Each structure stands twice: as structure tokens, then as C-alpha cells.
Amino acid sequence: MAHYTYLIVGGGMAAAAAAKGIRAVDANGSIGMIGLEVNPPYNRPPLTKDLWKGGEEESIWIDLGDQKIDLLDGRAVTKIDPAAKKVTDDQGVEYSYDKLLLATGGTPRRLPFPSEQTIYYRGVSDYHRLRDLANSKQRFAVIGGGFIGSELAAALSMNDKDVTLIFPGEGIGDTQYPSGLSRFLNDYYREHGVTVLTGASVVGIDESPDRIVVKTESTDGKPQDPIEVDAVVAGIGILPNTDLAKNAGLKVENGVVVDQNLRTSDPNIFAAGDIVSFHDELLDKQRRVEHEDNANSMGDRAGRNMAGDLAPYENSPFFYSDLFDLGYEAVGDLDSRLETVEDWTDPNREGVVYYLRDGRVRGVLLWNVWDQVDAARQLITEPGPFTAESLKGRLPAS
């Protein structure tokens, strides 16, 4: 049985950041990383952004060459035995550990019916499959109007593809953006050649070698005209991979619950990334976050903590997106159900949206406004109360 001082289950961004965090503290302790994908760790955001704008695929790979890590890829851990401090993979191989990190990420949500040809977009293999189709096909249906779906629709359209974007809401990103901005994005995408089908749910997909027909119905259950395309890609969210933790008896509530030091309910097992439910000190609430900054910063802190440099995880992660020639950075709660204050320099094209609860700023959307994340975080710490008038012109801060 192979033994590791530090065993990492997962091979993504959080896992890679953890390995680097460990090495920043402990230069010699053995590290094993068991990952399901056959690739080494890579950055996911370019898969819906830079690689569709001419970026080189070589840029996505995370360099771990000098970290002295055993990369055990193409394997799935099937069991954790916390009492014996060992894990078993899908080949029946067992590994023991001193400290274990769970960084198992998430699995794409799937449509509620079989669809063999639909790409549930998540990893680099999905990028390769979609890129190959984009090189030979013209008509694409993108299911989902949220973070991934909106980026994929823009990416394909910028590559001169005919795109139909399908989602059940009234506007792109309508769970995050104020209604006016969400409706503006509908029109903005249409101006860029995307067919935006709002208030629509996909209820079936007929597939043949020659064509794919997407069947939809309106929110009130009425059938709509079928959509004939060459390929379908779905970006409808992920489910955190928490079964391992749950089966090992760890506390799981909308994610693997950790303390301020990223320890699970077992003191020898830590967790990082998409699967983690943690207390965000800035917002004073329990959260689970599925973005790059959280994966990298949480992974780094978990690795350092595993190696003995114990400190609380205090980052409130930011996130960002690119939508044609629009883009944003954001921090905190972007929940369109909250009170919002919009401060536009150029309506819907450049400005700041503040999200308030009980007079306090709980989230900030920096729409085509850059280098203001730290100032936004500082604003969220302030007790207020804030009004629309007091927030006008507050950001950008000099």
C-alpha cells in the first residue's frame, strides 16, 4: 500500500493550488494526487473564454513540475476509511495518508431525459469535442442562460456560428442581474446574431446522424416550434461531488462542511473548492462557491493548513465573466431578489450595481469597471445603512 504524507483526491485547480500550498510549507513530505481525468491539472475559465478568442491551449495547463507530486490520473476514489486513514480507488488500489484533502469538484447537471449527443460542458475534453464540432458544423443550441451558457453562446457566436440560446427565465443571467440589465443582454445577444429563446424549457431531443431536433415548451407548458441544429451543448450548473464525503461519515449540508481552517468533521481530512460549504466572514453566512478565485485561494490555504501553517480561510471570492465585448468582476451576493442600486456611467455598458439587504451592501457587480474588487470588499464590510443616494459615485474608488 502506497503511503503519502498528503493525499489529494481530485485533480483540478483547487487540488493544484493545495499541492503548491503544501510545498510552500513542507518541501519534503510526500504528495499523491488522484484525479479522474487523464490530464494534469488545468485552468477551467479559458474553456469558455480565451480559447475561443484565439488563446493557445498550452496556456491552460498548471505547472506542477517542480512540486514533487505523484500524479495518479485516470482514477476515481471509491471509498474513504477515515479510521484506518486510507482510500481505495476504482482499480482496487489502496493508499494510506497522514492528511487527506477532498477537492472532488462537481458533475454537470443533466437534462431529465436521455441525450447521447448533448455536450454537458465542464472539462477540457468537452472543449475538444465542441471545438471539433465548431470546425465542421454551423448550427448550435446552447441550453442555459446562466454563467456557462451565456459564455458559451457568446464564444460560439464570435466564431461565426448560428446559435440559439434556450433558457426558462425572462432574461440572460436573470437570477443575478437586475431585470433591466438582464433584458438588455437579451437584445445585446440578438444584435450579435444569437437567437435568444426565453421562457423555454427543453423537453426532448431527437437525435440522428444527420440532424438534431430540440423540442421545447413554454413555462405554461405549451409546445413550441422545434429547433433543428447540428449540435447541442448544455451549461445548466453542476452538482457538488460529495458522495465520497457523505459515505465516509463526514458532515455534508449543501457541500462538505468545513471549519474556519478548512477541516471537515474529521480533523485529518480537509476540503477545498466547489464541494465546500464554508462560513464567509465578509457576508457572515454559509456559502458554497464554484469559481476560480475560490478554488485557487481555498486550495492554497487548505494545503498550507495541512502542512501545519494553520490559519483561517478569510477570502470572500470574486468572480468574472466575458460576454462579447462586455465583461465584469463581482464579489459577494449577486442575487436579483435583493434590493439593487444601479450607478451607470453608460447605461448597461459601464457602471456598478450594488446589492443591499437591510441597508448593508451584500454584493457588488463591477460591469466593465476594473480593479475595484478590493474596494468592493471593503464596502461590504461597512455597516451602513446605505441608500441609493449615498452609493452614487462610491465606486470606482480613487
GUGUVEX-986741 format. One line per 2 residues: number of its first residue (from 1); their letters; for each residue x, y, z of N, C-alpha, C. Coordinates in steps of 0.1 Angstrom, whole numbers, plus 2048, in hexadecimal, padded with zeros to 3 digits. Last residue first. Example, Ala and Ser with C-alpha at 12.3 -4.5 7.8 and 13.67 -1.06 7.14 Angstrom:
2 = SA = 880,7EA,847,889,7F5,847,881,800,84F; 884,7C7,84E,87B,7D3,84E,884,7DF,84E
***
This chain:
398 = SA = 793,A30,7C4,7A0,A35,7C0,7AC,A2F,7C8; 77A,A19,7BC,781,A20,7C6,78F,A24,7C1
396 = PL = 75F,A19,7A5,76C,A15,7A8,772,A1F,7B3; 74B,A1B,7C3,755,A14,7BB,754,A18,7AC
394 = RG = 73A,A30,7C9,742,A2A,7D3,74E,A22,7CD; 727,A3B,7B8,735,A40,7B7,73E,A39,7C1
392 = KL = 70E,A34,7CE,711,A3A,7C2,71F,A40,7C2; 708,A2D,7E8,711,A25,7E1,714,A2A,7D3
390 = SE = 6F7,A40,7F3,705,A3F,7F9,70E,A36,7F1; 6E0,A3B,7E4,6E7,A48,7E2,6F5,A47,7E7
388 = AT = 6D8,A22,7EC,6DC,A24,7DE,6E4,A30,7DD; 6E8,A1D,80C,6DC,A20,804,6E1,A21,7F6
386 = FP = 6F3,A09,828,6F6,A10,81B,6E8,A12,814; 6FA,A0C,84B,6F2,A07,840,6F5,A10,833
384 = GP = 719,9F9,848,70E,A01,842,707,A09,84D; 72F,9E9,84F,721,9E6,855,716,9EE,84E
382 = ET = 746,9DB,838,741,9E7,83F,732,9E5,843; 74E,9C6,828,750,9C5,837,74A,9D0,83E
380 = IL = 748,9CE,80F,73F,9C3,814,742,9C2,824; 75D,9DF,80A,750,9E4,80B,746,9DA,812
378 = QR = 772,9CD,807,772,9D6,812,764,9DC,815; 76A,9C0,7EF,76A,9B9,7FB,76A,9C2,807
376 = AA = 76E,9D6,7DE,760,9D1,7E0,760,9C8,7EC; 789,9D9,7DF,781,9E4,7E4,772,9E0,7E7
374 = DV = 791,9C1,7D3,794,9C4,7E1,78C,9CF,7E7; 786,9C5,7B9,781,9BA,7C2,784,9BD,7D0
372 = QD = 78E,9D7,7A6,786,9DC,7B1,781,9D1,7BB; 797,9D2,78C,7A1,9D5,797,79A,9DB,7A3
370 = WV = 77D,9E0,777,788,9D7,77A,790,9DC,786; 75F,9DD,767,766,9E5,771,771,9DC,777
368 = NW = 74C,9CE,75A,756,9D5,752,75E,9E0,75A; 73D,9CF,778,73A,9CC,76A,743,9D4,761
366 = LL = 73F,9C0,794,747,9CA,78D,747,9C8,77E; 729,9BB,7AD,72C,9B7,79F,733,9C3,798
364 = VG = 729,9B1,7CE,72C,9BC,7C5,730,9B6,7B7; 716,9AA,7EC,71C,9A6,7DF,71F,9B2,7D7
362 = RV = 70C,9B6,802,710,9A8,803,716,9A3,7F6; 70B,9D3,815,70F,9CE,808,713,9BF,809
360 = RG = 6EE,9D8,82A,6FC,9D5,828,6FF,9D0,81A; 6D3,9DB,82C,6DB,9E7,82C,6EA,9E5,82A
358 = DR = 6C9,9C1,82A,6C8,9C8,837,6D1,9D4,837; 6DD,9BC,80F,6D4,9B5,818,6D4,9BC,825
356 = LY = 6E5,9C4,7ED,6E4,9C8,7FB,6DA,9BE,802; 6FD,9C6,7D4,6F2,9BE,7D9,6F1,9C0,7E8
354 = YV = 705,9DD,7BA,707,9D9,7C8,6FB,9D1,7CD; 716,9DF,79D,70A,9DC,7A3,70D,9D7,7B1
352 = VG = 727,9F7,788,727,9EF,794,719,9EC,799; 731,9F9,765,72C,9FE,772,72D,9F4,77D
350 = ER = 72A,9F7,744,734,9FA,74D,72E,A00,75A; 712,9EE,738,71F,9EB,732,72B,9EE,73B
348 = NP = 6FB,9F6,744,6FC,9E8,740,709,9E4,73A; 702,A17,73D,6F8,A0E,741,6FA,A00,73B
346 = DT = 71F,A22,749,719,A20,73C,70F,A15,73E; 720,A23,764,727,A2E,75C,722,A2E,74E
344 = WD = 707,A1B,77B,70D,A19,76E,714,A25,769; 6FF,A0B,795,706,A17,793,70E,A16,786
342 = EV = 6E4,9FC,7A5,6EC,9FC,799,6F2,A0A,797; 6DD,9E8,7C0,6DF,9F6,7BC,6E8,9F6,7B0
340 = TE = 6C5,9D0,7CB,6D0,9D4,7C3,6D1,9E3,7C0; 6BB,9B9,7E3,6BA,9C7,7DE,6C6,9CA,7D6
338 = LR = 6BB,997,7D6,6BE,9A1,7DF,6BB,9AF,7DA; 6B6,987,7C0,6AB,989,7C9,6AE,993,7D4
336 = SD = 6CE,983,7B3,6C5,98D,7AE,6B9,98F,7B7; 6EB,981,7C3,6DE,97B,7C3,6D4,985,7BF
334 = LD = 709,97E,7C9,703,983,7BD,6F5,97C,7BC; 71C,982,7E5,70F,97C,7E1,70A,984,7D5
332 = GV = 73F,986,7DD,734,985,7E6,728,97E,7E0; 74A,995,7BF,74D,98F,7CC,740,990,7D4
330 = AE = 756,997,79D,74B,998,7A7,750,991,7B4; 75C,9A4,77D,761,99D,789,757,9A0,793
328 = YG = 754,9A1,759,752,9A6,767,75A,99E,771; 74E,9AC,738,754,9A3,742,752,9A9,74F
326 = LD = 748,9AD,714,745,9B1,722,74C,9A7,72B; 74B,9A3,6FB,755,9AE,700,751,9B4,70D
324 = FL = 741,983,704,745,98B,6F9,74E,996,6FD; 746,981,724,73B,980,71C,73C,989,710
322 = DS = 758,974,73F,759,97B,732,74D,977,729; 75A,976,763,755,970,756,757,97A,74B
320 = YF = 763,96D,785,763,976,779,75D,96F,76D; 765,970,7A9,763,968,79C,762,972,791
318 = FP = 774,96D,7CA,76E,974,7BF,76C,96B,7B2; 76E,95F,7EB,773,95E,7DD,76C,968,7D3
316 = SN = 77B,96A,807,76E,96A,801,770,96B,7F2; 792,959,81C,78F,960,80F,781,95F,80C
314 = EY = 79A,94D,832,793,959,834,790,960,827; 7A2,931,843,79F,935,836,796,941,837
312 = PA = 7BA,933,85E,7AC,932,859,7AB,936,84A; 7D7,91E,860,7D1,92B,860,7C3,92A,85A
310 = LD = 7F4,90B,865,7E6,90C,868,7E1,91B,868; 809,8FB,857,808,90A,858,7F9,90E,85A
308 = GA = 807,8E0,854,80A,8E5,861,80A,8F4,862; 7FE,8D5,83C,80D,8D4,83F,811,8DA,84C
306 = MN = 7E4,8DC,83C,7E7,8CD,83D,7F6,8CC,841; 7E7,8F7,837,7E1,8F2,844,7E5,8E4,846
304 = RG = 7F0,8F7,81D,7F8,8FD,828,7F4,8F8,835; 7D9,8EC,810,7E6,8E5,810,7EF,8EA,81B
302 = AR = 7C5,8FF,816,7C4,8F2,81B,7D1,8EA,81B; 7CF,915,808,7CE,916,817,7CD,908,81D
300 = DG = 7CE,90C,7EE,7DB,910,7F3,7DA,910,803; 7B2,907,7EB,7BC,8FC,7EA,7C9,900,7F0
298 = MS = 7A9,921,7EE,7A5,917,7F8,7AF,90B,7F7; 7B4,92E,7D7,7B7,933,7E5,7B4,929,7F0
296 = NA = 7AA,91D,7C2,7B8,920,7C4,7BB,924,7D2; 78E,91C,7C6,795,910,7C5,7A4,912,7C8
294 = ND = 787,938,7C7,785,92F,7D2,78D,923,7D2; 78E,93F,7AD,795,946,7B8,793,93D,7C5
292 = EH = 77C,92F,79D,78A,92E,79D,791,933,7A9; 75E,923,7AE,765,92C,7A5,774,92A,7A7
290 = EV = 747,91B,7BE,74C,913,7B2,755,91B,7A9; 740,918,7E0,744,921,7D5,74B,919,7CA
288 = RR = 72A,919,7FA,732,910,7F2,734,917,7E5; 727,927,81B,727,928,80D,72E,91C,807
286 = QK = 719,937,837,71E,92A,832,71C,92B,823; 722,958,841,718,94E,83D,720,942,837
284 = DL = 72F,972,842,72A,96B,84E,71F,961,84A; 73C,97D,82E,72E,97E,82D,727,978,839
282 = LE = 756,979,837,752,986,832,743,988,832; 758,95E,83E,758,968,849,753,976,844
280 = DH = 747,944,834,74D,950,82E,74C,95B,838; 74C,923,83C,746,930,841,74E,93C,83C
278 = FS = 746,90B,822,74E,912,82C,747,91E,831; 745,8EE,812,73B,8F7,818,743,8FE,824
276 = VI = 755,8E2,7F4,756,8E7,802,74B,8F0,806; 758,8DA,7DA,750,8D1,7E3,74E,8D7,7F1
274 = DG = 769,8EC,7CD,75A,8EC,7CA,752,8E4,7D4; 783,8F0,7E6,77D,8F1,7D8,76E,8F0,7D8
272 = AA = 78C,8D7,7FE,78E,8E4,7F7,787,8E4,7EA; 792,8C8,81E,78B,8C8,812,78D,8D6,80C
270 = FI = 7A3,8AF,833,7A0,8BD,82F,798,8BC,822; 7A7,899,84D,7A1,89A,83F,79D,8A9,83D
268 = NP = 7AC,896,867,7B7,893,85E,7B3,894,84F; 795,89C,875,7A0,8A5,876,7AC,8A2,86D
266 = DS = 776,89A,867,781,892,86A,78D,89A,86A; 766,8AE,85E,763,8A9,86B,76D,89E,86F
264 = TR = 781,8C0,84D,773,8BA,84E,771,8B6,85C; 792,8DF,84E,791,8D1,852,783,8CD,851
262 = LN = 795,8FA,849,792,8F1,83D,793,8E2,841; 796,90A,85E,7A3,905,859,7A1,8FB,84E
260 = QD = 77B,90E,865,782,919,85F,790,916,85A; 76E,8EE,859,76F,8F8,863,778,904,85D
258 = VV = 756,8E2,840,764,8E3,846,764,8EE,850; 741,8CB,830,742,8D6,83A,750,8D6,840
256 = VG = 73D,8C7,80F,744,8C1,81A,747,8CC,824; 71B,8CF,804,729,8CF,803,730,8C9,810
254 = NE = 702,8D1,811,705,8D9,805,714,8DA,803; 712,8C1,829,706,8C9,828,708,8D3,81D
252 = VK = 723,8A8,839,71F,8AD,82C,712,8B4,82C; 73C,89A,84C,730,8A3,84C,72E,8AA,83F
250 = LG = 746,879,845,749,887,847,73C,88F,846; 743,85E,83F,73D,863,84C,741,871,84F
248 = AN = 749,855,826,754,854,831,74F,859,83E; 734,85C,818,735,84E,81B,740,84C,825
246 = KA = 739,878,815,72D,873,81C,72F,865,821; 751,878,806,751,87D,814,745,878,81C
244 = LD = 747,86C,7EF,752,866,7F6,752,86B,804; 733,87E,7E7,72F,871,7EB,73B,86A,7F3
242 = TN = 737,897,7DC,738,896,7EB,736,887,7F0; 73C,8AA,7C4,73F,89C,7C6,742,899,7D5
240 = PL = 721,8C1,7BD,72E,8BE,7C4,730,8AF,7C7; 715,8C5,79D,712,8BF,7AA,71F,8BC,7B1
238 = IG = 712,8E3,789,718,8D6,78D,713,8D2,79A; 702,8F2,76C,706,8F1,779,70D,8E4,77D
236 = IG = 6FD,8F0,751,6F1,8F2,75A,6F5,8F0,769; 705,8F1,734,70C,8F7,73F,701,8FA,74A
234 = AV = 707,8DC,718,6FF,8E0,723,709,8E6,72E; 704,8DB,6F5,70D,8DC,700,705,8E2,70C
232 = VA = 6FF,8CA,6D6,6F9,8D0,6E3,703,8D0,6EE; 6FF,8CE,6B3,705,8CA,6BF,6FF,8D1,6CB
230 = DV = 6F0,8D5,69D,6FA,8CB,69B,701,8C6,6A8; 6CC,8D9,69F,6DA,8DE,6A1,6E3,8D2,69D
228 = EI = 6AB,8E5,6A0,6B4,8DB,69A,6C2,8E1,69A; 692,8E7,6B7,69E,8EE,6B2,6A8,8E3,6AD
226 = PD = 66E,8E8,6B7,67B,8E1,6B8,686,8E9,6B2; 659,901,6C6,65F,8FB,6B9,66C,8F4,6BC
224 = QP = 64C,8F4,6E5,651,8FF,6DC,656,8F8,6D0; 630,8EB,6FB,63B,8E8,6F1,63F,8F4,6E8
222 = KG = 62A,8FA,71B,626,8F9,70D,632,8F5,704; 631,8FE,736,62F,8F0,731,62B,8EF,722
220 = DT = 637,917,73E,62A,912,741,627,905,73B; 651,91A,734,650,918,742,642,914,746
218 = SE = 651,907,715,651,913,71D,64F,910,72C; 667,8ED,70A,65A,8F2,70D,65B,8FE,715
216 = TK = 67A,8DD,6EF,679,8E6,6FB,66A,8E9,6FD; 691,8C7,6E0,683,8CA,6E3,682,8D2,6F0
214 = VV = 6A8,8C7,6C7,6A6,8CA,6D5,697,8CE,6D7; 6B6,8B0,6B2,6AB,8B8,6B4,6A8,8BA,6C3
212 = IR = 6D2,8AB,69E,6CD,8AA,6AB,6C1,8B4,6AC; 6DD,896,682,6D8,8A3,688,6D3,8A0,696
210 = DP = 6EA,87F,67A,6EA,88B,671,6E5,897,677; 6E9,86B,68D,6F6,86F,688,6F6,87C,680
208 = SE = 6D2,879,6A5,6D5,86F,69B,6E3,874,695; 6BC,87F,6C1,6CA,87F,6BB,6CB,875,6B0
206 = DI = 6A7,895,6D1,6A7,88A,6C8,6B5,88A,6C0; 6A2,89E,6F2,6AB,8A0,6E7,6AB,893,6DE
204 = GV = 68C,8B0,708,690,8A4,701,699,8A7,6F6; 688,8C7,715,680,8BB,71A,684,8AE,712
202 = VS = 695,8E5,721,697,8DA,717,690,8CD,71D; 681,901,726,687,8F6,72C,689,8EB,721
200 = AG = 680,924,724,67F,918,71D,687,90D,725; 684,940,728,678,939,72D,675,92B,727
198 = TL = 695,949,709,692,94A,718,685,942,71B; 6AC,945,6F3,69E,93F,6F5,69C,93F,704
196 = VT = 6BD,957,6DD,6BB,955,6EB,6AD,951,6EE; 6D5,952,6C5,6C6,951,6C7,6C4,94E,6D6
194 = VG = 6EF,969,6BF,6EA,95D,6C7,6DB,95E,6C8; 6F9,980,6B3,6F5,974,6AB,6F0,968,6B2
192 = HE = 6FD,996,6C3,709,98F,6BF,705,981,6B7; 6E3,99D,6C9,6EB,9A6,6C0,6F7,99F,6BB
190 = RY = 6DE,989,6DB,6D7,989,6CE,6DE,992,6C4; 6EE,992,6F0,6F1,986,6EA,6EB,985,6DC
188 = YD = 6DF,9AA,6F6,6ED,9AA,6F2,6F2,99E,6EB; 6C7,9A0,6FE,6C7,9A8,6F2,6D6,9A8,6ED
186 = NL = 6CF,993,716,6C7,98C,70C,6C9,993,6FE; 6DB,9A8,724,6E3,99E,71E,6DC,995,714
184 = FR = 6C4,9B7,72B,6CD,9BD,722,6D6,9B2,71C; 6BA,9A5,73E,6B2,9A7,732,6BB,9AD,727
182 = SL = 6CE,9A8,752,6CB,99B,74C,6C4,99C,73F; 6CB,9C3,758,6D7,9BF,752,6D5,9B1,74C
180 = GS = 6B1,9C3,763,6B4,9CB,757,6C0,9C7,750; 6B3,9B1,779,6AB,9AE,76E,6AE,9B6,761
178 = PY = 6D5,9AC,785,6C8,9B3,785,6C0,9B0,778; 6E2,98A,785,6E2,998,781,6D5,99E,783
176 = QT = 6DD,96F,78F,6E7,978,794,6E6,987,791; 6C8,963,782,6C9,961,790,6D4,969,797
174 = DG = 6CC,96A,767,6C2,972,76F,6C2,96E,77E; 6DE,964,752,6E3,967,760,6D9,96D,769
172 = IG = 6C8,970,73A,6D5,96A,73D,6DA,96E,74B; 6A5,96E,744,6B1,974,73F,6BE,96D,742
170 = EG = 692,95D,74D,68E,968,745,699,96F,73E; 69A,939,74C,698,947,752,693,951,748
168 = PF = 6A0,922,73F,692,924,744,68F,932,749; 6B2,923,71F,6B2,922,72E,6A4,926,733
166 = IL = 6C8,921,704,6BB,91D,709,6BB,91C,719; 6D5,92F,6E8,6D7,92E,6F6,6C9,92C,6FD
164 = TV = 6E2,925,6CA,6D5,927,6D1,6D8,925,6E0; 6F9,930,6B2,6F7,92C,6C0,6E9,92F,6C4
162 = DK = 70F,92B,699,701,92E,69B,6FD,928,6A9; 730,937,69C,727,92C,69C,718,932,69E
160 = DN = 747,948,69D,73E,948,691,735,93C,690; 753,94A,6B5,759,941,6AB,750,93E,69F
158 = MS = 741,958,6C4,74D,95F,6C0,755,957,6B6; 72F,943,6C9,72B,94D,6C0,737,955,6BB
156 = LA = 73E,934,6DC,73B,92E,6CF,737,939,6C5; 740,947,6F1,74C,942,6EB,749,93C,6DD
154 = AA = 725,94C,6F8,72E,957,6F2,73A,952,6EB; 71E,933,701,717,939,6F6,71F,944,6F0
152 = LE = 730,930,717,731,927,70B,72A,92D,6FF; 727,944,728,735,945,723,736,93C,716
150 = SG = 70D,93B,72E,70F,948,727,71D,949,721; 713,922,73A,70B,923,72E,70D,930,726
148 = IF = 721,929,751,728,922,747,720,923,73A; 70E,93A,75F,71C,93E,75E,722,936,752
146 = GG = 6EE,936,74F,6F6,93B,75A,705,93D,756; 6DD,92B,73D,6E0,939,73C,6E7,93F,747
144 = GI = 6DC,90D,72B,6E0,913,737,6E3,922,736; 6E7,8FE,70F,6DD,8FD,719,6E2,903,726
142 = VA = 6EC,906,6EE,6F3,907,6FB,6E7,907,705; 6EF,8F7,6CF,6E6,8FB,6D9,6EE,8FB,6E6
140 = FR = 6FD,900,6B0,6FF,8FB,6BD,6F4,900,6C6; 708,8FB,68F,6FC,8FE,697,6FD,8F8,6A5
138 = QK = 720,8F2,682,71C,900,682,711,904,68D; 73E,8DD,683,72F,8DF,683,72C,8EE,685
136 = SN = 75A,8DC,684,753,8D6,679,744,8D8,678; 763,8E9,69A,76C,8E9,68D,764,8E4,681
134 = AL = 752,8E3,6AD,751,8F1,6A8,75A,8F2,69B; 75A,8C9,6B3,74D,8CB,6AC,74C,8D9,6A6
132 = DR = 773,8CF,6BF,772,8C6,6B3,765,8C8,6AB; 769,8DD,6D5,772,8E4,6CB,772,8DC,6BE
130 = LR = 75C,8C9,6E3,754,8D4,6DE,75C,8DC,6D3; 771,8B8,6EA,766,8B3,6E2,75E,8BE,6DB
128 = HY = 782,8C9,6F8,787,8C3,6EC,77B,8BE,6E3; 771,8CF,70E,775,8DA,705,77A,8D4,6F8
126 = DS = 76F,8B6,719,763,8BC,714,766,8C8,70A; 789,8B3,722,784,8AA,718,777,8AF,711
124 = VG = 78A,8C7,736,791,8C9,729,78D,8BF,71E; 768,8CA,744,776,8C8,744,77D,8C9,736
122 = RY = 74C,8D2,740,753,8D3,74C,762,8D3,74B; 72D,8CF,731,73A,8D5,730,740,8D7,73E
120 = YI = 720,8B5,723,71E,8BC,730,72C,8C2,734; 715,8B2,704,721,8B4,70B,71E,8BC,718
118 = TQ = 6FF,899,6F6,700,8A6,6FD,70E,8A7,705; 6FD,880,6EC,705,889,6E5,707,897,6EC
116 = ES = 6EB,872,6FC,6F9,86D,6FA,702,877,6F4; 6D5,876,712,6D9,87E,707,6E8,87B,705
114 = PF = 6B8,86F,727,6C5,86B,720,6C8,873,714; 6AD,888,73E,6AA,87E,734,6B8,87A,72D
112 = PL = 6B2,8A0,74C,6AA,895,752,6A6,88A,748; 6D5,8A9,748,6C7,8AA,745,6BF,89E,74A
110 = RR = 6EB,8AD,764,6E7,8A7,757,6D8,8AA,755; 706,8BF,772,6F8,8BB,772,6F4,8B7,764
108 = PT = 728,8B4,774,71D,8BC,76D,70F,8B6,76F; 737,8B1,793,732,8AA,787,727,8B2,781
106 = GG = 754,8BF,7A5,745,8BD,7A2,743,8B6,795; 76E,8B9,7BC,767,8C1,7B3,758,8BE,7B1
104 = TA = 77F,8AD,7CF,779,8A5,7C4,770,8AC,7BA; 792,8AE,7E3,791,8B9,7D9,78A,8B3,7CD
102 = LL = 79C,8A6,802,792,8A3,7F8,790,8B0,7F0; 7BB,89C,810,7B3,8A7,80A,7A9,8A2,800
100 = LK = 7C9,88E,82D,7C2,88B,820,7BA,898,81C; 7E7,884,83D,7DC,88E,83B,7D6,88C,82D
98 = DY = 7F2,86A,83B,7F2,871,848,7E7,87C,848; 7E6,84C,82B,7E9,85A,82B,7EB,85F,83A
96 = SY = 7E6,831,812,7E4,837,820,7E9,845,820; 7D3,821,7F9,7DE,82B,7FC,7DB,830,80B
94 = EV = 7CC,806,7E4,7CA,80D,7F0,7D6,816,7F2; 7BB,7FD,7C6,7C8,800,7CC,7C5,809,7D9
92 = GQ = 7A5,7F7,7B7,7A7,7EF,7C3,7B4,7F2,7CA; 7A0,809,7A4,7A8,7FD,7A0,7AB,7F4,7AB
90 = DD = 794,81E,7B0,78B,815,7A8,793,809,7A2; 7A4,81F,7D1,7A0,825,7C4,798,81A,7BC
88 = TV = 7A1,827,7F3,7A2,81C,7E9,79D,822,7DC; 7B4,835,80F,7AA,835,805,7AC,82A,7FB
86 = KK = 7B9,838,833,7BC,833,826,7B1,835,81C; 7B6,839,850,7BD,843,848,7C2,83D,83B
84 = AA = 7A6,829,85E,7B3,823,85A,7BB,82D,853; 791,83C,861,797,835,86D,7A5,82F,86A
82 = PD = 78A,843,847,790,84D,850,797,846,85C; 78B,836,82A,78A,830,837,791,83A,841
80 = IK = 77A,83C,80C,783,842,816,780,83B,823; 776,831,7EB,774,82F,7F9,77E,836,801
78 = TV = 77D,837,7D1,76F,831,7D3,76C,830,7E2; 78D,84D,7BC,78D,847,7CA,77E,843,7CC
76 = AR = 796,846,79B,78C,84B,7A4,78D,845,7B2; 7AF,84F,784,7AA,846,78E,79F,84D,796
74 = GD = 7BE,85F,773,7B6,855,76D,7B0,84B,777; 7DE,863,785,7D2,867,77E,7CA,85B,778
72 = LL = 7F0,86A,79C,7E9,85D,79A,7DC,860,792; 80D,879,7A0,800,87B,799,7FA,86E,795
70 = DI = 820,880,7BA,81C,874,7B3,80E,877,7AD; 835,89D,7BA,828,897,7BC,826,88A,7B4
68 = KQ = 848,8B3,7BA,84B,8A5,7BF,83E,89E,7C3; 847,8CC,7AF,840,8CA,7BC,842,8BC,7C2
66 = DG = 84E,8D3,796,858,8D4,7A1,853,8D1,7AF; 837,8D0,786,843,8C8,783,84E,8C8,78F
64 = LD = 81F,8DB,784,822,8D5,791,830,8CD,790; 80F,8F3,773,81C,8EE,774,81F,8E8,783
62 = IW = 7F1,8EE,763,7F7,8F3,770,804,8EC,772; 7E6,8F8,743,7EC,8EE,74C,7F3,8F4,758
60 = IS = 7DE,90C,732,7D5,908,73D,7DC,8FF,747; 7EF,912,71D,7EF,91B,728,7E7,916,733
58 = EE = 7EC,900,709,7F7,8FE,712,7F7,906,71E; 7D8,90A,6F9,7D4,900,703,7E0,8FE,70D
56 = EG = 7D7,92D,6F4,7DE,920,6F1,7DA,917,6FD; 7BC,942,6E8,7C6,93E,6F2,7CB,930,6F0
54 = GK = 7A7,949,6D7,7B5,947,6D2,7BF,944,6DC; 790,949,6E5,795,956,6E0,7A3,955,6DA
52 = WL = 78C,932,6F1,783,935,6E6,787,942,6DF; 79D,932,706,7A0,928,6FB,797,92A,6EF
50 = DK = 792,945,718,79E,948,710,7A0,93F,704; 776,937,720,77B,944,71D,786,945,713
48 = TL = 771,91D,727,766,925,722,76A,933,71E; 78B,915,72E,783,90C,726,776,913,720
46 = PP = 796,927,740,799,929,732,790,920,729; 78D,91C,75A,787,928,754,78A,92A,745
44 = RN = 79E,905,763,791,903,75B,78C,910,754; 7BF,8FB,762,7B6,906,765,7A9,905,75C
42 = YP = 7C9,8DA,76C,7C8,8E5,762,7BE,8EF,767; 7DC,8BD,774,7D3,8C8,778,7D4,8D3,76D
40 = PN = 7DF,8A4,759,7E4,8AB,765,7DB,8B6,768; 7C6,88C,74E,7CE,898,74C,7D4,89D,75A
38 = VE = 7B4,87A,753,7C1,875,74F,7CB,880,74D; 79F,87F,771,7A3,882,763,7B1,87D,760
36 = LG = 7A0,878,78C,798,870,783,79C,873,774; 7BE,876,7A0,7B4,87E,798,7AD,875,78E
34 = IM = 7D0,878,7BD,7C8,86F,7B5,7BD,876,7AE; 7EF,87F,7C7,7E3,886,7C1,7DC,87C,7B8
32 = GI = 805,87F,7E2,7FF,878,7D8,7F2,87F,7D4; 823,88A,7F0,816,88E,7EC,811,885,7E1
30 = SG = 839,888,80D,834,883,800,826,887,7FD; 84C,8A4,818,841,89B,81B,83C,895,80E
28 = NA = 85E,8B9,811,862,8AB,80F,857,8A1,811; 857,8D3,816,85E,8D0,809,860,8C1,807
26 = DV = 83D,8E3,822,844,8D6,824,84A,8D2,817; 834,8FC,819,836,8FA,828,83F,8EE,82A
24 = AR = 830,8FB,7FF,835,908,804,839,907,813; 825,8E2,7FB,833,8E4,7F8,839,8F1,7FD
22 = IG = 80A,8E8,801,812,8DF,809,821,8E1,807; 805,8FA,7EB,804,8FE,7F9,80C,8F5,803
20 = KA = 807,8E8,7D6,810,8F3,7D7,810,8F9,7E5; 7F1,8D8,7DC,7FE,8D2,7DB,809,8DD,7DC
18 = AA = 7DC,8EA,7DB,7DF,8E4,7E7,7ED,8DE,7E7; 7DC,8F0,7BF,7DF,8FB,7C9,7E3,8F5,7D6
16 = AA = 7D3,8D7,7B6,7E1,8DC,7B2,7E5,8E7,7BC; 7BA,8D6,7C2,7C4,8CB,7C5,7D2,8D1,7C2
14 = AM = 7AD,8EB,7B5,7AF,8EB,7C4,7B9,8E1,7C8; 7AE,8E3,79A,7B5,8EF,79E,7B7,8EF,7AD
12 = GG = 7AF,8BE,79C,7AC,8CB,795,7B4,8D7,79B; 7AE,8A4,7A5,7B9,8A8,79D,7B7,8B5,796
10 = GV = 7A9,890,7C2,7A4,89B,7B9,7B0,8A0,7B1; 7B6,88D,7E0,7AC,886,7D8,7A5,891,7CF
8 = IL = 7D6,88B,7EC,7CC,894,7E7,7C2,88C,7DE; 7E8,885,809,7E1,87F,7FD,7D6,888,7F9
6 = YT = 806,888,818,7FB,890,814,7F5,889,808; 817,872,81D,815,87C,828,808,884,825
4 = YH = 80C,853,811,810,861,80E,80D,869,81B; 813,831,807,810,83B,812,815,849,80E
2 = AM = 807,815,7F6,80F,822,7F6,80A,82B,801; 809,7F4,800,800,800,800,809,80C,800
***
